[in-house]
Amino acid sequence: MCNEVWSADYKGKFLMGNKVYCHPLTIADSKSRFLFTAKGHYKETLKYAKAEFTKVFRKYGIPKQLHTDNGSPFGSVRAIQRFTQLSYWFIELGITPVFSDPAHPEQNGRHERMHRDLKAACAKPSAYDLKAQQRRLNHFVKEYNHIRPHEALGMETPASMHNFSTRPFPEKIPNFDYNSNLKILKVTQNGAIRWKSYYWVYLTAALKGKYVGIEDLGNGIWKVFYRDVFLGFFNETQLRNKEKSIRLETNLV
């Protein structure tokens, strides 16, 4: 049982005995509930998250979609399509980022319930430091996957129901060729694309140095993609009116 949709989150930080917070990163299969990892970190950073995802992807393969909330480093409500640097890395691997609506954690309810179980098992009481805490987290993962039956799985365990992904982790980001009908532009260090020498369309600093594809929809409207993922629209007539720059928009209204 594997639907190629995974969920991940930093959720339920708790104070350890040394008065430092543990931030557990969890990654699970949404259908079988198989928990790939519960990794304790001192901070919720791109570096830590990417390192743990890489370990999991190398061992278990990659999903088609990854469902997260909107917190850093997964998403940003201020960014175009909520995408962050981590989101664009997922896209480069062929994984589609999917987000819960802001302030609606129940949309990823299975993952939320698992985190409550994790906190009850590992944080009441917590261990003294991160090394000792990680042993508790590892024990929880083993028990959750192999020992504890789940009512939603017909009282089977996640390990007995899970089939692993057949999509291997690419050690090198694969090249991407845009369709010939698209105009290809490079995102500058300030996160914008230069348009017709004089104007700028701001996208996101998370894409600096990357190439995007621009599709002409007519009447001055252009549609912007990163690889095969839609980012937004811009209207070049607004550029002439504003004379300087505009931001990418997710709709035309």
Backbone as numpy.savetxt, mean C-alpha at the origin, in Angstrom:
# Nx Ny Nz CAx CAy CAz Cx Cy Cz
-7.40 -21.85 -0.70 -8.25 -20.65 -0.70 -7.36 -19.41 -0.70
-7.36 -18.70 -1.81 -6.56 -17.47 -1.92 -7.18 -16.61 -3.00
-7.61 -15.41 -2.66 -8.26 -14.56 -3.65 -7.33 -13.49 -4.20
-6.05 -13.59 -3.90 -5.04 -12.67 -4.39 -5.28 -11.24 -3.92
-6.07 -11.08 -2.88 -6.23 -9.78 -2.23 -5.69 -9.91 -0.81
-4.70 -9.10 -0.50 -4.13 -9.10 0.84 -4.52 -7.81 1.56
-4.38 -7.83 2.85 -4.58 -6.63 3.65 -3.35 -6.42 4.52
-3.08 -5.15 4.82 -1.91 -4.82 5.63 -2.18 -3.56 6.42
-1.49 -3.43 7.54 -1.72 -2.25 8.37 -0.67 -2.14 9.47
-0.44 -0.91 9.88 0.15 -0.62 11.18 -1.03 -0.27 12.08
-1.28 -1.05 13.09 -2.47 -0.82 13.90 -2.20 -1.25 15.33
-2.79 -0.52 16.28 -2.77 -0.95 17.67 -1.40 -0.89 18.32
-0.69 0.23 18.15 0.61 0.37 18.83 0.40 0.23 20.34
1.40 -0.27 21.02 1.29 -0.42 22.48 2.64 -0.18 23.13
2.58 0.19 24.38 3.78 0.54 25.14 4.41 -0.72 25.71
5.71 -0.88 25.50 6.44 -2.02 26.05 6.97 -1.66 27.44
7.57 -2.64 28.10 8.05 -2.44 29.46 9.10 -1.37 29.57
9.86 -1.13 28.50 10.90 -0.10 28.53 10.36 1.29 28.18
9.03 1.42 28.16 8.34 2.70 27.91 8.53 3.20 26.48
8.80 2.29 25.56 8.90 2.60 24.14 7.75 1.90 23.42
7.17 2.55 22.41 6.05 1.96 21.70 6.50 0.91 20.67
5.74 -0.16 20.59 5.88 -1.15 19.52 4.77 -0.90 18.51
5.14 -0.78 17.24 4.17 -0.59 16.16 4.15 -1.87 15.31
3.17 -2.74 15.49 3.16 -3.98 14.73 2.63 -3.80 13.30
3.43 -4.21 12.33 3.01 -4.25 10.93 2.51 -5.66 10.64
1.28 -5.77 10.17 0.72 -7.08 9.85 0.33 -7.13 8.38
0.55 -8.30 7.77 0.20 -8.55 6.37 -0.51 -9.89 6.32
-1.71 -9.92 5.73 -2.51 -11.14 5.74 -3.25 -11.31 4.42
-3.61 -12.56 4.11 -4.48 -12.84 2.98 -5.92 -12.58 3.41
-6.65 -11.83 2.62 -7.98 -11.40 3.03 -9.01 -12.53 3.06
-8.81 -13.56 2.25 -9.81 -14.62 2.17 -9.54 -15.75 3.16
-8.33 -16.30 3.13 -8.01 -17.42 4.03 -7.65 -16.94 5.43
-7.38 -15.63 5.56 -6.96 -15.01 6.82 -5.54 -15.42 7.23
-4.81 -16.08 6.36 -3.44 -16.48 6.67 -2.61 -15.23 6.96
-1.96 -15.22 8.11 -1.17 -14.07 8.55 0.29 -14.30 8.17
0.77 -13.54 7.21 2.13 -13.72 6.72 3.18 -13.24 7.71
2.87 -12.15 8.40 3.84 -11.61 9.34 3.16 -10.68 10.33
3.74 -10.57 11.51 3.44 -9.50 12.46 4.80 -9.02 12.94
5.25 -7.94 12.37 6.61 -7.45 12.62 6.57 -6.18 13.45
7.22 -6.22 14.60 7.26 -5.06 15.47 8.31 -4.06 15.02
7.92 -2.80 14.94 8.83 -1.72 14.58 8.75 -0.60 15.61
9.83 0.16 15.72 9.81 1.34 16.58 9.04 2.49 15.95
9.05 2.56 14.61 8.38 3.63 13.88 7.68 3.06 12.66
6.67 3.79 12.20 5.93 3.38 11.01 6.49 4.11 9.80
7.57 3.57 9.23 8.27 4.26 8.16 8.23 3.46 6.86
8.48 4.18 5.76 8.57 3.53 4.45 9.69 2.49 4.44
10.83 2.83 5.01 11.99 1.93 5.01 11.66 0.61 5.70
11.08 0.68 6.90 10.76 -0.54 7.64 9.69 -1.35 6.94
8.65 -0.67 6.46 7.54 -1.37 5.80 8.02 -2.05 4.52
8.78 -1.36 3.71 9.24 -1.92 2.44 10.15 -3.13 2.67
10.99 -3.07 3.69 11.87 -4.19 4.01 11.07 -5.43 4.39
10.01 -5.24 5.20 9.21 -6.39 5.62 8.36 -6.93 4.48
7.80 -6.05 3.66 7.05 -6.51 2.48 7.95 -7.31 1.55
9.18 -6.85 1.37 10.11 -7.56 0.49 10.34 -8.99 1.00
10.55 -9.14 2.31 10.74 -10.47 2.89 9.52 -11.36 2.66
8.34 -10.80 2.89 7.11 -11.57 2.71 6.89 -11.93 1.25
7.10 -10.97 0.35 6.91 -11.22 -1.08 7.87 -12.29 -1.58
9.11 -12.26 -1.12 10.09 -13.26 -1.55 9.67 -14.67 -1.11
9.06 -14.74 0.05 8.69 -16.05 0.60 7.35 -16.56 0.08
6.39 -15.65 -0.07 5.02 -16.07 -0.36 4.49 -15.63 -1.72
5.28 -14.87 -2.50 4.77 -14.33 -3.75 4.05 -13.02 -3.52
3.44 -12.49 -4.59 2.78 -11.19 -4.48 1.30 -11.31 -4.84
0.45 -10.47 -4.22 -0.98 -10.49 -4.53 -1.29 -9.61 -5.74
-2.56 -9.61 -6.13 -3.01 -8.70 -7.18 -3.43 -7.36 -6.60
-3.98 -7.39 -5.38 -4.41 -6.17 -4.72 -3.92 -6.17 -3.28
-3.73 -4.97 -2.73 -3.37 -4.83 -1.32 -4.26 -3.76 -0.70
-5.04 -4.18 0.31 -6.01 -3.30 0.96 -5.40 -2.76 2.25
-5.36 -1.43 2.38 -4.83 -0.80 3.59 -5.74 0.35 4.00
-5.41 0.97 5.13 -6.09 2.21 5.48 -5.32 3.38 4.87
-5.57 4.58 5.34 -5.00 5.77 4.72 -3.82 6.36 5.48
-3.33 5.63 6.48 -2.22 6.14 7.27 -0.87 5.93 6.60
0.09 6.75 6.98 1.46 6.62 6.49 2.05 5.30 7.01
2.86 4.61 6.17 3.33 4.98 4.84 2.45 4.45 3.71
1.25 3.93 4.02 0.42 3.29 3.00 -0.31 4.28 2.11
-0.94 5.26 2.71 -1.74 6.20 1.94 -1.69 7.59 2.53
-2.15 8.55 1.74 -2.23 9.94 2.19 -3.47 10.57 1.57
-4.37 11.05 2.40 -5.60 11.65 1.88 -5.33 12.93 1.11
-4.14 13.52 1.27 -3.80 14.74 0.55 -3.17 14.47 -0.81
-2.79 13.23 -1.08 -2.09 12.91 -2.33 -3.07 12.48 -3.42
-2.65 12.61 -4.66 -3.47 12.18 -5.78 -3.74 10.68 -5.66
-5.02 10.31 -5.70 -5.48 8.93 -5.53 -5.02 8.30 -4.21
-4.56 9.13 -3.27 -4.06 8.71 -1.96 -2.74 7.94 -2.04
-2.10 7.91 -3.20 -0.89 7.11 -3.41 0.33 7.76 -2.74
1.17 6.90 -2.16 2.44 7.30 -1.55 3.59 6.62 -2.29
4.81 6.85 -1.82 5.96 6.14 -2.41 5.77 4.63 -2.33
5.23 4.15 -1.21 5.00 2.72 -1.07 3.95 2.25 -2.07
2.91 3.05 -2.30 1.88 2.71 -3.28 2.49 2.54 -4.67
3.38 3.46 -5.06 3.97 3.40 -6.39 4.91 2.21 -6.53
5.54 1.81 -5.45 6.35 0.58 -5.48 5.45 -0.63 -5.70
4.31 -0.68 -5.02 3.37 -1.77 -5.24 2.93 -1.80 -6.71
2.61 -0.63 -7.26 2.17 -0.55 -8.65 3.26 -1.08 -9.58
4.51 -0.73 -9.31 5.63 -1.21 -10.13 5.77 -2.73 -10.07
5.33 -3.33 -8.96 5.38 -4.78 -8.82 4.15 -5.45 -9.43
3.19 -4.67 -9.90 1.97 -5.23 -10.46 0.87 -5.43 -9.42
0.97 -4.73 -8.30 -0.02 -4.83 -7.22 -0.85 -3.54 -7.20
-2.17 -3.68 -7.18 -3.05 -2.51 -7.14 -3.34 -2.11 -5.71
-2.97 -0.89 -5.28 -3.32 -0.44 -3.93 -4.81 -0.14 -3.83
-5.44 -0.60 -2.75 -6.85 -0.34 -2.48 -6.95 0.21 -1.06
-7.73 1.26 -0.88 -7.81 1.92 0.42 -9.22 1.87 0.98
-9.31 1.74 2.30 -10.59 1.97 2.96 -10.92 3.45 2.87
-12.20 3.78 2.91 -12.58 5.18 2.96 -12.07 5.80 4.26
-11.69 7.07 4.24 -11.21 7.71 5.48 -12.22 7.57 6.62
-11.71 7.22 7.79 -12.53 7.07 9.02 -13.51 5.91 8.93
-13.21 4.92 8.07 -14.07 3.74 7.98 -13.23 2.46 8.07
-12.63 2.20 9.24 -11.81 0.99 9.40 -12.60 -0.30 9.25
-13.93 -0.22 9.41 -14.75 -1.44 9.30 -14.73 -2.02 7.88
-14.29 -1.23 6.91 -14.20 -1.74 5.55 -13.07 -2.75 5.39
-12.21 -2.81 6.37 -11.18 -3.85 6.43 -11.34 -4.61 7.74
-12.60 -5.01 8.00 -12.99 -5.54 9.31 -12.24 -6.78 9.74
-11.95 -7.69 8.81 -11.23 -8.91 9.17 -9.87 -8.58 9.76
-9.20 -7.62 9.13 -7.87 -7.25 9.60 -7.97 -6.54 10.95
-8.99 -5.74 11.12 -9.20 -5.05 12.40 -9.40 -6.05 13.53
-10.20 -7.07 13.28 -10.46 -8.08 14.32 -9.19 -8.85 14.67
-8.40 -9.16 13.65 -7.14 -9.87 13.90 -6.23 -9.02 14.78
-6.19 -7.70 14.53 -5.34 -6.82 15.33 -5.81 -6.76 16.78
-7.11 -6.82 17.00 -7.60 -6.84 18.39 -7.14 -8.10 19.09
-7.19 -9.23 18.38 -6.72 -10.49 18.97 -5.22 -10.42 19.25
-4.48 -9.83 18.31 -3.02 -9.71 18.48 -2.69 -8.87 19.71
-3.38 -7.76 19.87 -3.09 -6.88 20.99 -3.43 -7.55 22.31
-4.55 -8.29 22.33 -4.94 -8.98 23.55 -3.93 -10.05 23.93
-3.34 -10.71 22.91 -2.40 -11.79 23.17 -0.99 -11.30 23.46
-0.61 -10.15 22.89 0.79 -9.73 22.94 1.06 -8.48 23.77
0.01 -7.75 24.14 0.24 -6.48 24.82 -0.36 -6.40 26.20
-0.92 -7.49 26.70 -1.58 -7.47 28.02 -1.11 -8.64 28.87
0.08 -8.57 29.46 1.02 -7.44 29.42 1.95 -7.54 28.22
2.66 -6.48 27.93 3.64 -6.47 26.85 4.98 -6.97 27.37
5.90 -7.23 26.44 7.26 -7.62 26.81 8.08 -6.37 27.12
9.31 -6.60 27.57 10.13 -5.46 28.01 10.64 -4.63 26.84
11.18 -5.29 25.79 11.75 -4.55 24.68 11.31 -5.20 23.36
11.77 -4.61 22.24 11.28 -5.05 20.93 11.71 -6.47 20.60
12.89 -6.87 21.02 13.36 -8.23 20.73 12.47 -9.26 21.42
12.17 -9.02 22.69 11.29 -9.94 23.42 9.86 -9.86 22.89
9.45 -8.65 22.50 8.10 -8.48 21.96 7.93 -9.23 20.65
9.00 -9.25 19.84 8.91 -9.94 18.55 8.71 -11.43 18.74
9.28 -12.00 19.79 9.06 -13.42 20.06 7.58 -13.68 20.34
6.94 -12.77 21.06 5.50 -12.93 21.32 4.69 -12.79 20.03
5.08 -11.84 19.20 4.38 -11.66 17.93 4.52 -12.89 17.04
5.72 -13.45 17.00 5.94 -14.66 16.21 5.09 -15.82 16.72
5.00 -15.93 18.03 4.18 -16.99 18.63 2.71 -16.80 18.25
2.25 -15.55 18.27 0.87 -15.28 17.89 0.61 -15.68 16.45
1.53 -15.34 15.53 1.36 -15.69 14.11 1.24 -17.21 13.96
2.10 -17.96 14.63 2.07 -19.42 14.53 0.75 -19.98 15.05
0.33 -19.48 16.21 -0.93 -19.97 16.78 -2.12 -19.57 15.92
-2.11 -18.34 15.42 -3.22 -17.84 14.61 -3.37 -18.63 13.32
-2.25 -18.98 12.68 -2.29 -19.68 11.40 -2.53 -21.18 11.52
-1.95 -21.82 12.55 -1.90 -23.28 12.58 -2.72 -23.94 13.68
-3.12 -23.19 14.69 -3.78 -23.82 15.84 -5.22 -23.33 16.02
-5.41 -22.05 15.91 -6.72 -21.47 16.23 -7.71 -21.66 15.07
-8.83 -22.37 15.27 -9.83 -22.50 14.20 -10.64 -21.22 14.07
-11.13 -20.97 12.84 -11.90 -19.76 12.58 -13.30 -20.15 12.14
-14.27 -19.54 12.77 -15.67 -19.85 12.45 -15.98 -19.55 10.99
-15.45 -18.44 10.47 -15.71 -18.06 9.08 -15.07 -19.02 8.08
-14.14 -19.84 8.54 -13.49 -20.85 7.68 -14.04 -22.24 7.94
-15.23 -22.32 8.53 -15.80 -23.64 8.86 -15.02 -24.34 9.94
-14.47 -23.57 10.88 -13.67 -24.07 12.00 -12.37 -24.72 11.55
-11.89 -24.31 10.38 -10.57 -24.71 9.91 -9.57 -23.62 10.28
-8.29 -23.94 10.17 -7.25 -22.94 10.42 -6.87 -22.25 9.12
-6.36 -21.01 9.19 -5.90 -20.35 7.96 -4.86 -21.15 7.18
-3.94 -21.79 7.89 -2.89 -22.55 7.21 -3.46 -23.71 6.40
-4.53 -24.32 6.89 -5.11 -25.46 6.18 -5.93 -25.03 4.97
-6.29 -23.75 4.91 -7.14 -23.27 3.83 -6.40 -22.44 2.78
-5.19 -22.02 3.09 -4.51 -21.06 2.23 -3.70 -21.73 1.13
-3.87 -21.20 -0.09 -3.02 -21.57 -1.21 -2.15 -20.37 -1.56
-0.86 -20.58 -1.68 0.05 -19.47 -1.84 0.02 -18.90 -3.26
0.38 -17.64 -3.37 0.36 -16.94 -4.65 1.29 -17.61 -5.65
0.86 -17.61 -6.91 1.69 -18.15 -7.99 2.45 -17.04 -8.70
2.38 -15.82 -8.17 3.07 -14.68 -8.78 4.36 -14.41 -7.99
5.51 -14.74 -8.53 6.76 -14.55 -7.79 7.15 -13.08 -7.69
7.91 -12.77 -6.65 8.41 -11.42 -6.44 9.53 -11.14 -7.43
9.44 -10.09 -8.24 10.53 -9.75 -9.17 11.63 -8.98 -8.44
12.82 -9.52 -8.41 13.92 -8.85 -7.72 14.28 -7.52 -8.39
13.98 -7.41 -9.67 14.20 -6.17 -10.40 12.86 -5.67 -10.92
12.59 -4.39 -10.74 11.33 -3.82 -11.21 11.25 -4.00 -12.74
10.20 -4.64 -13.23 10.10 -4.85 -14.68 9.88 -3.54 -15.42
10.43 -3.46 -16.64 10.22 -2.30 -17.48 8.75 -2.21 -17.87
8.32 -1.01 -18.18 6.94 -0.82 -18.62 6.93 0.02 -19.88
6.25 -0.46 -20.91 6.14 0.26 -22.17 4.75 0.87 -22.30
4.70 2.19 -22.37 3.43 2.87 -22.55 2.93 2.68 -23.98
1.62 2.73 -24.15 1.03 2.65 -25.48 1.54 3.79 -26.36
1.64 3.52 -27.65 2.22 4.50 -28.58 1.37 5.75 -28.72
0.09 5.69 -28.33 -0.78 6.87 -28.46 -0.60 7.85 -27.29
0.23 7.50 -26.33 0.42 8.36 -25.16 1.67 9.22 -25.31
1.59 10.43 -24.78 2.76 11.29 -24.68 3.48 10.93 -23.37
4.77 10.69 -23.43 5.53 10.27 -22.25 6.32 11.46 -21.70
6.12 11.75 -20.40 6.80 12.86 -19.78 7.42 12.42 -18.45
8.54 13.06 -18.11 9.24 12.75 -16.87 8.80 13.71 -15.76
8.58 13.14 -14.57 8.21 13.95 -13.41 9.49 14.56 -12.83
9.49 15.86 -12.65 10.68 16.56 -12.18 10.87 16.40 -10.68
11.96 16.95 -10.17 12.27 16.83 -8.75 11.24 17.50 -7.86
10.51 18.45 -8.38 9.48 19.11 -7.57 8.12 18.43 -7.69
8.07 17.28 -8.39 6.83 16.51 -8.47 5.88 16.93 -9.56
6.35 17.74 -10.52 5.49 18.24 -11.58 5.99 17.77 -12.94
5.13 17.91 -13.95 5.55 17.71 -15.33 5.52 19.06 -16.05
6.53 19.27 -16.90 6.58 20.52 -17.68 5.69 20.34 -18.91
4.86 21.36 -19.17 3.91 21.27 -20.28 4.16 22.42 -21.26
4.55 22.05 -22.47 4.77 23.01 -23.55 5.72 24.14 -23.15
6.78 23.75 -22.46 7.91 24.62 -22.12 7.61 25.67 -21.05
6.38 26.18 -21.02 6.10 27.33 -20.16 5.30 27.00 -18.90
4.64 25.85 -18.87 3.67 25.59 -17.82 4.05 24.34 -17.02
3.39 24.21 -15.86 3.66 23.07 -14.99 2.35 22.46 -14.51
2.31 21.13 -14.46 1.18 20.40 -13.87 1.74 19.60 -12.71
1.29 19.92 -11.50 1.82 19.23 -10.32 1.11 17.89 -10.13
1.91 16.81 -9.94 1.37 15.47 -9.66 1.64 15.10 -8.21
2.87 14.69 -7.92 3.27 14.28 -6.58 4.78 14.12 -6.53
5.38 14.52 -5.41 6.82 14.34 -5.24 7.21 12.87 -5.16
6.24 12.00 -4.85 6.53 10.57 -4.76 6.89 9.96 -6.10
6.60 10.68 -7.20 6.89 10.17 -8.55 8.09 10.85 -9.20
8.85 11.64 -8.44 9.95 12.36 -9.06 10.94 11.39 -9.71
11.34 11.74 -10.92 12.25 10.90 -11.69 11.57 9.79 -12.47
10.25 9.60 -12.27 9.51 8.56 -12.97 8.87 9.13 -14.24
8.44 8.24 -15.13 7.79 8.65 -16.36 6.30 8.33 -16.31
5.48 9.29 -16.74 4.04 9.09 -16.79 3.58 9.17 -18.24
2.42 8.58 -18.50 1.81 8.61 -19.83 0.63 9.56 -19.84
0.53 10.39 -20.90 -0.52 11.40 -21.00 -1.37 11.09 -22.24
-2.68 10.96 -22.05 -3.60 10.64 -23.15 -4.46 11.86 -23.48
-4.51 12.20 -24.76 -5.30 13.33 -25.23 -6.76 12.92 -25.38
-7.65 13.54 -24.60 -9.08 13.26 -24.68 -9.82 14.28 -25.54
-9.12 15.28 -26.02 -9.74 16.33 -26.82 -10.20 17.50 -25.98
-10.42 18.65 -26.64 -10.89 19.87 -25.98 -9.96 20.32 -24.85
-8.69 20.02 -24.98 -7.72 20.46 -23.98 -7.62 19.58 -22.75
-8.38 18.50 -22.72 -8.38 17.60 -21.56 -7.37 16.47 -21.78
-6.53 16.22 -20.77 -5.53 15.17 -20.83 -5.68 14.25 -19.62
-5.49 12.98 -19.86 -5.62 11.94 -18.84 -4.23 11.40 -18.53
-3.90 11.28 -17.24 -2.53 10.94 -16.83 -2.51 9.56 -16.15
-1.53 8.75 -16.55 -1.34 7.41 -16.00 0.07 7.27 -15.46
0.23 6.48 -14.40 1.54 5.95 -14.06 1.50 4.46 -14.35
2.31 4.04 -15.31 2.21 2.67 -15.82 0.77 2.44 -16.30
0.07 1.42 -15.78 -1.30 1.19 -16.25 -2.34 1.67 -15.25
-1.94 2.53 -14.31 -2.83 3.00 -13.27 -3.19 4.47 -13.50
-4.48 4.75 -13.52 -4.97 6.11 -13.73 -4.68 7.00 -12.53
-4.15 8.20 -12.80 -3.87 9.16 -11.73 -4.86 10.31 -11.70
-5.12 10.93 -12.86 -6.02 12.07 -12.86 -6.04 12.77 -14.20
-6.70 13.95 -14.21 -6.87 14.74 -15.42 -6.26 16.13 -15.22
-5.95 16.79 -16.33 -5.73 18.23 -16.29 -6.26 18.86 -17.57
-6.58 20.13 -17.46 -7.14 20.89 -18.57 -6.12 21.95 -18.97
-5.57 21.82 -20.17 -4.49 22.73 -20.54 -4.98 24.16 -20.76
-6.29 24.34 -20.96 -6.79 25.71 -21.09 -6.66 26.46 -19.76
-6.73 25.74 -18.65 -6.53 26.37 -17.34 -5.09 26.83 -17.18
-4.16 26.10 -17.79 -2.75 26.49 -17.72 -2.55 27.84 -18.38
-3.15 28.04 -19.54 -2.99 29.32 -20.24 -3.63 30.46 -19.45
-4.72 30.14 -18.78 -5.38 31.18 -17.99 -4.59 31.53 -16.73
-4.07 30.51 -16.07 -3.34 30.73 -14.81 -1.88 31.10 -15.04
-1.37 30.80 -16.24 -0.04 31.20 -16.68 1.11 30.48 -15.99
0.86 29.86 -14.84 1.98 29.24 -14.13 1.82 27.73 -14.01
0.95 27.26 -13.09 0.83 25.84 -12.87 -0.55 25.49 -12.34
-0.91 24.22 -12.47 -2.13 23.70 -11.89 -1.82 22.33 -11.30
-2.76 21.80 -10.51 -2.59 20.48 -9.91 -3.44 19.48 -10.68
-2.98 18.24 -10.68 -3.75 17.17 -11.29 -5.03 16.97 -10.48
-6.14 16.67 -11.16 -7.43 16.46 -10.53 -7.93 15.05 -10.82
-8.68 14.46 -9.88 -9.15 13.10 -10.07 -10.46 13.03 -10.86
-11.10 14.17 -11.08 -12.29 14.18 -11.93 -12.33 15.49 -12.71
-13.24 15.56 -13.66 -13.30 16.70 -14.57 -14.26 17.78 -14.12
-15.00 17.54 -13.05 -16.01 18.50 -12.60 -15.36 19.55 -11.69
